[in-house]
């Protein structure tokens, strides 16, 4: 079938993207689903820094590529070997397909699936195939999803069936922003009632982490961001302290504005300064957790004696450090009960033709979780 899709052919074009047009909307041929695959009609797809980092070159990927990894849609057709989905089912995409058979998958750590990671690095679906092409030229899939298109073929292992009571605009949030942010708090930190936390970076992932920390009963939740508007929203969502780094002079000033150091510092911005801020705010015996994905060349330095003498921990968290097939529906139930109000972070909606303008808005740092709506 022929579809409209968003293709990146060259990384590192200058901003504003509304002028340089790094993302091209064009007609693409989409093959039918193969064994273990499904055809999905996309309904909503979130604009995330993981997509932006391909555009600006921070995360090099094989090009040309159809972008997009956070989305919700409706099953149109199932391929051979798929027996638990049918046309009309609503699904949320997952940006790491899990084979279910490798050692990490068997240990309930699907984010570390080895075949899934390999497929993502190669720009293929989990089975090793590409279903997108223009003539005889095949296009790469972004994290096995490529949801910036009106339709996509994905592995059955790349989607989770959800309750149809949610709108697709709401449901798309759970594929990356909520899964990653809330998962870092709930699964990786395992925050308990009365703990303290600092969230650095209030994009979709950071706001999800903040909402989860508040919902988990953290007694002090510090929000740190360069946007005063986002800090105001953070206070509405339950942050007890807010800090704009532009108003910080020294490390002690940072700690004072935060009301003291915290048990868990979360870097949700994917930048070295954000990680360093999270680390400074982490108390002796605490843990600094990062879910951001900066340029692979990014480095930070630490005092090893401090790491040892203060029994600090540094943890990475990917895909929410949980099991998406379970977590997504759990988070949706919490949302429906009013205990995880992630709809508060929904930003602007763009059409597929407006995607370059959408990435300009994302890059400005002022956006919430914007989305492409089909």
HELIX and SHEET records of a PDB file:
HELIX    1   1 UNK A   17  UNK A   20  1                                   4    
HELIX    2   2 UNK A   49  UNK A   55  1                                   7    
HELIX    3   3 UNK A  103  UNK A  106  1                                   4    
HELIX    4   4 UNK A  110  UNK A  112  5                                   3    
HELIX    5   5 UNK A  114  UNK A  122  1                                   9    
HELIX    6   6 UNK A  156  UNK A  158  5                                   3    
HELIX    7   7 UNK A  168  UNK A  171  1                                   4    
HELIX    8   8 UNK A  172  UNK A  175  5                                   4    
HELIX    9   9 UNK A  177  UNK A  183  1                                   7    
HELIX   10  10 UNK A  184  UNK A  189  3                                   6    
HELIX   11  11 UNK A  204  UNK A  215  1                                  12    
HELIX   12  12 UNK A  228  UNK A  236  1                                   9    
HELIX   13  13 UNK A  245  UNK A  247  5                                   3    
HELIX   14  14 UNK A  251  UNK A  257  1                                   7    
HELIX   15  15 UNK A  272  UNK A  281  1                                  10    
HELIX   16  16 UNK A  304  UNK A  309  1                                   6    
HELIX   17  17 UNK A  319  UNK A  321  5                                   3    
HELIX   18  18 UNK A  324  UNK A  336  1                                  13    
HELIX   19  19 UNK A  342  UNK A  345  5                                   4    
HELIX   20  20 UNK A  352  UNK A  354  5                                   3    
HELIX   21  21 UNK A  355  UNK A  363  1                                   9    
SHEET    1   A 6 UNK A   2  UNK A   8  0                                        
SHEET    2   A 6 UNK A  23  UNK A  30 -1                                        
SHEET    3   A 6 UNK A 132  UNK A 134 -1                                        
SHEET    4   A 6 UNK A 137  UNK A 141 -1                                        
SHEET    5   A 6 UNK A  65  UNK A  66  1                                        
SHEET    6   A 6 UNK A   2  UNK A   8 -1                                        
SHEET    1   B 5 UNK A 151  UNK A 155  0                                        
SHEET    2   B 5 UNK A  37  UNK A  46 -1                                        
SHEET    3   B 5 UNK A  71  UNK A  78 -1                                        
SHEET    4   B 5 UNK A  90  UNK A  93 -1                                        
SHEET    5   B 5 UNK A 159  UNK A 161 -1                                        
SHEET    1   C 4 UNK A 151  UNK A 155  0                                        
SHEET    2   C 4 UNK A  37  UNK A  46 -1                                        
SHEET    3   C 4 UNK A 369  UNK A 373 -1                                        
SHEET    4   C 4 UNK A 346  UNK A 350  1                                        
SHEET    1   D 6 UNK A 241  UNK A 243  0                                        
SHEET    2   D 6 UNK A 220  UNK A 224  1                                        
SHEET    3   D 6 UNK A 196  UNK A 200  1                                        
SHEET    4   D 6 UNK A 262  UNK A 267  1                                        
SHEET    5   D 6 UNK A 282  UNK A 290  1                                        
SHEET    6   D 6 UNK A 313  UNK A 316  1                                        
END                                                                             
